């Protein structure tokens, strides 16, 4: 993929308005497929932040929202992967696998159809937040727009799965609270 970046860069430098040879490059993967890190967890981080503001949210959600939001915006998802956890979590495996695949498909077809400019070979770090990185990678606002579409789809994909996990966490917290009350009453 490094060769693809360089070929796109050379083609862009030769003719900024010409066709670029490669759709799939490292910036394509970093900035459009894995937004928020592996599993495209930017959608999950936003879902956690939204649910944390509800009156009735679990302690896990309220704790994880501030811990995952800022790193997640910069594509660092280790707090999410290991703090929530997402790793080995059966409830989140489906969106964790599907989100990057959906992002790749949407972005690939948007770029191949000409709706979105191809990545122009700009070398940039993977920690640039989505929307900014889409513009920088393509040199056009269409890169940012496709990122917004993918993020919305990621949110919609992660929401029902995390909501089910949230209901289970609330059930466990209620069960624990009732168990403590029963123990205190029995004394």
VOKEZA-369175 format. One line per 10 residues: number of its first residue (from 0); their letters; for each residue x, y, z of N, C-alpha, C. Coordinates in Angstrom, 2 decimals. Layout:
<nodes>
NUM) a) X,Y,Z,X,Y,Z,X,Y,Z | ...
</nodes>
This chain:
<nodes>
0) xxxxxxxxxx) 0.80,-1.19,0.00,0.00,0.00,0.00,0.85,1.27,0.00 | 2.09,1.15,0.45,2.97,2.31,0.43,3.25,2.73,-1.01 | 3.39,1.74,-1.89,3.61,2.05,-3.31,2.41,2.79,-3.88 | 1.21,2.38,-3.46,-0.01,3.03,-3.94,-0.08,4.49,-3.50 | 0.35,4.75,-2.27,0.37,6.14,-1.79,1.30,6.97,-2.66 | 2.49,6.43,-2.92,3.47,7.19,-3.68,3.02,7.40,-5.12 | 2.42,6.38,-5.73,1.93,6.54,-7.10,0.80,7.57,-7.16 | -0.09,7.57,-6.18,-1.13,8.59,-6.13,-0.54,9.98,-5.93 | 0.47,10.07,-5.08,1.13,11.36,-4.83,1.77,11.90,-6.10 | 2.50,11.04,-6.81,3.16,11.48,-8.04,2.14,11.88,-9.10
10) xxxxxxxxxx) 1.06,11.12,-9.23,0.02,11.45,-10.20,-0.67,12.76,-9.83 | -0.89,12.98,-8.54,-1.53,14.21,-8.08,-0.62,15.42,-8.31 | 0.68,15.24,-8.08,1.61,16.34,-8.31,1.72,16.68,-9.79 | 1.66,15.66,-10.64,1.74,15.89,-12.08,0.50,16.60,-12.60 | -0.67,16.21,-12.08,-1.93,16.81,-12.54,-2.95,16.73,-11.40 | -3.10,17.80,-10.62,-4.04,17.76,-9.48,-5.49,17.48,-9.86 | -5.86,17.73,-11.10,-7.23,17.50,-11.53,-7.38,16.22,-12.34 | -6.30,15.45,-12.46,-6.34,14.21,-13.23,-6.79,13.03,-12.39 | -6.87,11.89,-13.04,-7.27,10.66,-12.35,-6.10,10.09,-11.57 | -6.40,9.60,-10.38,-5.39,8.95,-9.55,-5.51,7.44,-9.75
20) xxxxxxxxxx) -4.39,6.72,-9.72,-4.42,5.30,-10.09,-5.00,4.35,-9.04 | -4.94,4.67,-7.75,-5.30,3.68,-6.73,-6.35,4.21,-5.76 | -7.34,3.38,-5.49,-8.34,3.71,-4.47,-7.84,3.27,-3.10 | -7.37,2.04,-3.02,-6.96,1.48,-1.72,-5.50,1.84,-1.44 | -5.34,2.69,-0.44,-4.03,3.13,0.03,-4.05,3.10,1.56 | -2.92,3.35,2.16,-2.90,3.37,3.63,-3.79,4.47,4.20 | -3.81,5.69,3.63,-4.76,6.69,4.15,-6.22,6.26,3.98 | -6.53,5.50,2.95,-7.89,4.96,2.79,-8.24,4.09,3.99 | -7.32,3.20,4.36,-7.55,2.30,5.49,-7.61,3.08,6.81 | -6.61,3.92,7.05,-6.52,4.64,8.33,-7.64,5.65,8.53
30) xxxxxxxxxx) -8.02,6.36,7.47,-8.93,7.49,7.62,-10.38,7.21,7.27 | -10.64,6.13,6.56,-12.02,5.85,6.16,-12.55,4.52,6.68 | -11.69,3.54,6.82,-12.14,2.21,7.26,-12.10,2.10,8.78 | -10.99,2.44,9.39,-10.80,2.27,10.84,-10.89,3.60,11.59 | -11.96,4.34,11.39,-12.14,5.60,12.13,-12.38,5.28,13.61 | -11.60,5.88,14.46,-11.71,5.59,15.88,-10.84,4.42,16.30 | -10.12,3.83,15.37,-9.27,2.68,15.66,-9.86,1.41,15.10 | -9.24,0.27,15.44,-9.72,-1.03,14.97,-11.17,-1.25,15.34 | -11.94,-1.81,14.43,-13.36,-2.03,14.67,-14.20,-0.78,14.43 | -13.54,0.27,13.94,-14.20,1.56,13.71,-15.02,1.96,14.93
40) xxxxxxxxxx) -14.35,2.00,16.06,-15.03,2.21,17.34,-15.44,3.66,17.60 | -15.26,4.54,16.64,-15.74,5.92,16.83,-17.25,5.91,17.04 | -17.94,5.01,16.35,-19.40,4.89,16.53,-19.75,4.44,17.94 | -19.00,3.48,18.46,-19.24,2.98,19.81,-18.96,4.05,20.86 | -17.89,4.78,20.68,-17.52,5.84,21.62,-18.60,6.92,21.66 | -19.15,7.26,20.51,-20.21,8.27,20.46,-21.48,7.73,21.12 | -21.79,6.46,20.89,-22.96,5.84,21.53,-22.80,5.86,23.05 | -21.62,5.52,23.54,-21.36,5.55,24.99,-21.55,6.97,25.53 | -21.03,7.96,24.82,-21.16,9.35,25.26,-22.62,9.79,25.30 | -23.39,9.39,24.29,-24.81,9.76,24.25,-25.57,9.10,25.41
50) xxxxxxxxxx) -25.34,7.81,25.61,-26.06,7.09,26.66,-25.64,7.53,28.06 | -24.43,8.04,28.20,-23.96,8.49,29.52,-24.75,9.69,30.02 | -25.36,10.45,29.12,-26.12,11.63,29.51,-27.57,11.32,29.86 | -27.99,10.08,29.66,-29.34,9.71,30.05,-29.41,9.62,31.57 | -30.60,9.87,32.12,-30.77,9.78,33.58,-30.44,8.39,34.09 | -30.90,7.40,33.38,-30.72,6.01,33.81,-29.67,5.36,32.92 | -28.42,5.49,33.30,-27.35,4.79,32.59,-26.47,4.09,33.62 | -25.82,3.04,33.17,-25.03,2.22,34.09,-23.77,2.95,34.54 | -23.21,2.46,35.63,-21.96,3.03,36.15,-20.84,2.86,35.13 | -20.86,1.73,34.43,-19.82,1.47,33.43,-19.88,2.53,32.33
60) xxxxxxxxxx) -21.08,2.82,31.85,-21.24,3.81,30.79,-20.81,5.19,31.27 | -21.24,5.57,32.47,-20.87,6.89,33.00,-19.37,7.01,33.23 | -18.74,5.91,33.60,-17.29,5.92,33.83,-16.53,5.93,32.52 | -16.98,5.12,31.55,-16.24,4.96,30.31,-16.40,6.14,29.34 | -17.49,6.87,29.42,-17.71,7.97,28.47,-16.55,8.97,28.44 | -16.15,9.55,29.57,-15.04,10.51,29.49,-13.69,9.84,29.21 | -13.56,8.58,29.58,-12.28,7.89,29.37,-12.07,7.48,27.92 | -13.15,7.30,27.17,-13.03,6.82,25.79,-13.23,7.89,24.74 | -13.92,8.97,25.07,-14.28,9.96,24.05,-13.07,10.67,23.46 | -12.24,11.28,24.28,-11.10,12.03,23.74,-10.10,11.14,23.01
70) xxxxxxxxxx) -9.67,10.01,23.58,-8.77,9.16,22.80,-9.43,8.63,21.52 | -10.73,8.31,21.61,-11.45,7.79,20.44,-11.51,8.77,19.30 | -11.64,10.05,19.61,-11.65,11.08,18.57,-10.32,11.09,17.81 | -9.24,10.77,18.51,-7.92,10.74,17.88,-7.52,9.33,17.44 | -8.50,8.47,17.23,-8.30,7.11,16.70,-7.50,6.21,17.63 | -7.53,6.49,18.91,-6.86,5.64,19.90,-7.96,4.92,20.66 | -8.08,3.62,20.43,-9.23,2.92,21.01,-8.87,1.88,22.07 | -7.65,1.89,22.57,-7.29,0.94,23.62,-8.13,1.11,24.88 | -8.44,2.35,25.33,-9.33,2.45,26.49,-10.70,1.81,26.25 | -11.18,1.89,25.03,-12.46,1.28,24.70,-12.32,-0.23,24.61
80) xxxxxxxxxx) -11.29,-0.70,23.91,-11.12,-2.14,23.69,-10.92,-2.90,24.99 | -10.11,-2.35,25.88,-9.76,-3.08,27.09,-10.47,-2.57,28.34 | -10.97,-1.36,28.32,-11.67,-0.81,29.48,-13.13,-1.19,29.53 | -13.76,-1.28,28.38,-15.20,-1.57,28.35,-15.50,-2.99,28.76 | -15.01,-4.03,28.38,-14.11,-4.29,27.28,-14.86,-4.66,26.00 | -14.21,-4.46,24.88,-14.73,-4.92,23.59,-14.07,-6.25,23.25 | -12.80,-6.40,23.64,-12.07,-7.63,23.38,-12.77,-8.80,24.07 | -13.03,-9.84,23.33,-13.70,-11.06,23.80,-15.10,-10.80,24.36 | -15.74,-9.74,23.90,-17.10,-9.42,24.33,-18.06,-9.89,23.25 | -18.80,-10.93,23.54,-19.70,-11.53,22.56,-20.78,-10.55,22.12
90) xxxxxxxxxx) -21.18,-9.66,23.00,-22.26,-8.72,22.67,-21.84,-7.68,21.63 | -20.56,-7.41,21.50,-20.09,-6.36,20.59,-19.30,-6.89,19.40 | -19.16,-8.20,19.26,-18.33,-8.74,18.18,-18.92,-8.45,16.80 | -20.24,-8.51,16.67,-20.87,-8.31,15.36,-20.61,-6.89,14.83 | -20.92,-5.83,15.59,-20.62,-4.50,15.04,-19.12,-4.23,14.92 | -18.32,-4.84,15.80,-16.88,-4.65,15.74,-16.31,-5.18,14.42 | -16.88,-6.25,13.91,-16.43,-6.82,12.64,-17.10,-6.13,11.45 | -18.39,-5.85,11.57,-19.14,-5.29,10.45,-18.83,-3.82,10.15 | -18.62,-3.01,11.16,-18.43,-1.57,10.94,-17.28,-1.26,9.97 | -16.08,-1.83,10.14,-15.03,-1.54,9.17,-15.36,-2.06,7.76
100) xxxxxxxxxx) -16.04,-3.20,7.69,-16.40,-3.74,6.38,-17.39,-2.81,5.67 | -18.36,-2.31,6.40,-19.34,-1.39,5.83,-18.66,-0.08,5.42 | -17.79,0.44,6.28,-17.06,1.67,5.96,-16.22,1.50,4.69 | -15.53,0.37,4.59,-14.69,0.12,3.42,-15.55,0.05,2.16 | -16.68,-0.63,2.24,-17.56,-0.78,1.08,-18.12,0.56,0.64 | -18.65,1.33,1.58,-19.22,2.64,1.25,-18.16,3.55,0.64 | -17.01,3.62,1.28,-15.95,4.52,0.80,-15.42,4.06,-0.55 | -15.23,2.76,-0.72,-14.71,2.26,-1.99,-15.65,2.62,-3.14 | -16.94,2.35,-2.96,-17.88,2.64,-4.04,-18.06,4.14,-4.25 | -17.99,4.92,-3.18,-18.07,6.38,-3.33,-16.87,6.91,-4.11
110) xxxxxxxxxx) -15.70,6.34,-3.85,-14.50,6.78,-4.57,-14.47,6.25,-6.00 | -14.85,5.00,-6.18,-14.81,4.43,-7.54,-15.86,5.06,-8.45 | -16.96,5.55,-7.89,-17.99,6.19,-8.71,-17.69,7.67,-8.95 | -16.68,8.21,-8.28,-16.32,9.60,-8.48,-17.02,10.57,-7.55 | -17.86,10.07,-6.64,-18.54,10.95,-5.69,-17.56,11.55,-4.68 | -16.52,10.80,-4.37,-15.51,11.24,-3.40,-14.15,11.18,-4.08 | -13.34,12.20,-3.86,-12.00,12.22,-4.42,-11.16,11.10,-3.80 | -10.23,10.57,-4.58,-9.33,9.54,-4.07,-8.28,10.18,-3.16 | -7.67,9.35,-2.32,-6.60,9.85,-1.45,-5.44,10.30,-2.33 | -4.94,11.50,-2.06,-3.99,12.13,-2.97,-2.53,11.87,-2.63
120) xxxxxxxxxx) -2.26,10.97,-1.71,-0.88,10.63,-1.38,-0.29,11.48,-0.28 | -1.10,12.28,0.37,-0.62,13.09,1.48,-0.26,12.18,2.65 | 0.98,12.31,3.11,1.42,11.52,4.26,1.00,12.26,5.53 | 0.22,11.58,6.35,-0.23,12.21,7.59,-0.39,11.14,8.65 | -0.30,11.53,9.91,-0.44,10.54,10.98,-1.87,10.02,11.09 | -2.00,8.81,11.59,-3.31,8.17,11.72,-4.12,8.75,12.87 | -3.51,9.59,13.69,-4.20,10.15,14.85,-4.97,11.44,14.56 | -5.00,11.86,13.32,-5.79,13.05,12.97,-7.27,12.67,13.06 | -8.08,13.46,13.74,-9.49,13.11,13.93,-10.26,13.00,12.61 | -11.29,12.13,12.60,-12.14,12.05,11.42,-12.73,13.42,11.08
130) xxxxxxxxxx) -13.11,13.57,9.88,-13.65,14.78,9.26,-12.48,15.69,8.84 | -11.56,15.98,9.74,-10.36,16.71,9.34,-9.50,15.82,8.46 | -9.32,14.56,8.87,-8.48,13.64,8.10,-9.07,13.33,6.73 | -10.40,13.29,6.63,-11.03,13.05,5.34,-10.73,14.16,4.35 | -10.75,15.38,4.85,-10.42,16.52,3.99,-8.95,16.50,3.60 | -8.07,16.26,4.56,-6.63,16.26,4.28,-6.22,15.11,3.37 | -6.84,13.95,3.54,-6.46,12.78,2.74,-6.87,12.92,1.28 | -8.00,13.59,1.05,-8.50,13.71,-0.33,-8.28,15.10,-0.92 | -8.05,16.09,-0.07,-7.92,17.45,-0.56,-9.25,18.05,-0.98 | -10.34,17.46,-0.52,-11.68,17.91,-0.92,-12.65,17.62,0.22
140) xxxxxxxxxx) -13.69,18.44,0.32,-14.68,18.24,1.38,-15.46,16.94,1.23 | -15.44,16.33,0.05,-16.17,15.06,-0.14,-15.60,13.96,0.75 | -14.31,14.02,1.06,-13.72,13.05,1.97,-14.31,13.16,3.37 | -14.54,14.39,3.81,-15.17,14.61,5.12,-16.62,14.15,5.11 | -17.32,14.40,4.02,-18.73,14.00,3.95,-18.90,12.49,4.02 | -18.04,11.75,3.32,-18.17,10.28,3.39,-17.81,9.78,4.78 | -16.90,10.45,5.46,-16.59,10.08,6.84,-17.80,10.32,7.75 | -18.49,11.42,7.57,-19.68,11.70,8.37,-20.74,10.63,8.14 | -20.93,10.25,6.88,-21.90,9.19,6.56,-21.50,7.88,7.25 | -20.23,7.53,7.15,-19.76,6.28,7.77,-19.89,6.33,9.30
150) xxxxxxxxxx) -19.61,7.46,9.91,-19.74,7.59,11.36,-21.19,7.42,11.78 | -22.11,8.03,11.04,-23.54,7.88,11.36,-23.96,6.42,11.25 | -23.50,5.75,10.21,-23.83,4.32,10.05,-23.20,3.50,11.18 | -21.97,3.83,11.57,-21.33,3.13,12.69,-22.12,3.32,13.98 | -22.61,4.52,14.22,-23.42,4.79,15.42,-24.69,3.94,15.38 | -25.36,3.93,14.23,-26.59,3.14,14.10,-26.31,1.65,14.24 | -25.14,1.21,13.81,-24.78,-0.21,13.93,-24.45,-0.58,15.37 | -23.68,0.24,16.06,-23.28,-0.07,17.44,-24.41,0.12,18.45 | -25.33,1.05,18.18,-26.34,1.42,19.17,-27.15,0.24,19.72 | -27.79,-0.59,18.88,-28.62,-1.66,19.47,-27.80,-2.67,20.27
160) xxxxxxxxxx) -26.58,-2.92,19.85,-25.75,-3.89,20.56,-25.29,-3.33,21.90 | -24.88,-2.06,21.91,-24.46,-1.48,23.18,-25.66,-1.25,24.09 | -26.80,-0.92,23.52,-28.02,-0.72,24.32,-28.40,-2.01,25.04 | -28.28,-3.15,24.34,-28.55,-4.45,24.98,-27.56,-4.70,26.11 | -26.31,-4.36,25.88,-25.29,-4.51,26.92,-25.58,-3.58,28.10 | -26.05,-2.39,27.79,-26.40,-1.41,28.83,-27.56,-1.91,29.68 | -28.56,-2.49,29.06,-29.70,-3.05,29.81,-29.23,-4.15,30.75 | -28.32,-4.99,30.28,-27.79,-6.06,31.11,-26.98,-5.48,32.28 | -26.18,-4.45,32.02,-25.40,-3.81,33.09,-26.32,-3.18,34.13 | -27.40,-2.55,33.69,-28.37,-1.97,34.63,-29.05,-3.06,35.45
170) xxxxxxxxxx) -29.36,-4.18,34.82,-29.95,-5.32,35.53,-29.00,-5.80,36.63 | -27.73,-5.95,36.29,-26.74,-6.40,37.29,-26.59,-5.39,38.43 | -26.60,-4.11,38.09,-26.49,-3.09,39.13,-27.71,-3.10,40.05 | -28.91,-3.26,39.47,-30.13,-3.34,40.28,-30.11,-4.58,41.18 | -29.66,-5.68,40.60,-29.57,-6.93,41.36,-28.59,-6.77,42.52 | -27.46,-6.15,42.25,-26.46,-5.92,43.30,-27.00,-4.98,44.37 | -27.68,-3.92,43.97,-28.24,-2.97,44.94,-29.31,-3.64,45.80 | -30.16,-4.46,45.21,-31.19,-5.17,45.97,-30.58,-6.22,46.89 | -29.52,-6.85,46.44,-28.83,-7.83,47.27,-28.22,-7.19,48.49 | -27.67,-6.00,48.34,-27.08,-5.28,49.47,-28.17,-4.87,50.46
180) xxxxxxx) -29.31,-4.40,49.95,-30.41,-4.00,50.83,-30.94,-5.18,51.62 | -31.07,-6.33,50.97,-31.56,-7.52,51.66,-30.61,-7.93,52.77 | -29.31,-7.83,52.53,-28.32,-8.20,53.53,-28.39,-7.25,54.72 | -28.57,-5.96,54.48,-28.65,-4.98,55.56,-29.92,-5.19,56.39 | -31.03,-5.52,55.73,-32.30,-5.73,56.44,-32.25,-6.99,57.30 | -31.51,-7.99,56.86,-31.46,-9.25,57.60,-30.64,-9.12,58.89 | -29.83,-8.07,59.03,-29.00,-7.89,60.23,-29.76,-7.38,61.36
</nodes>
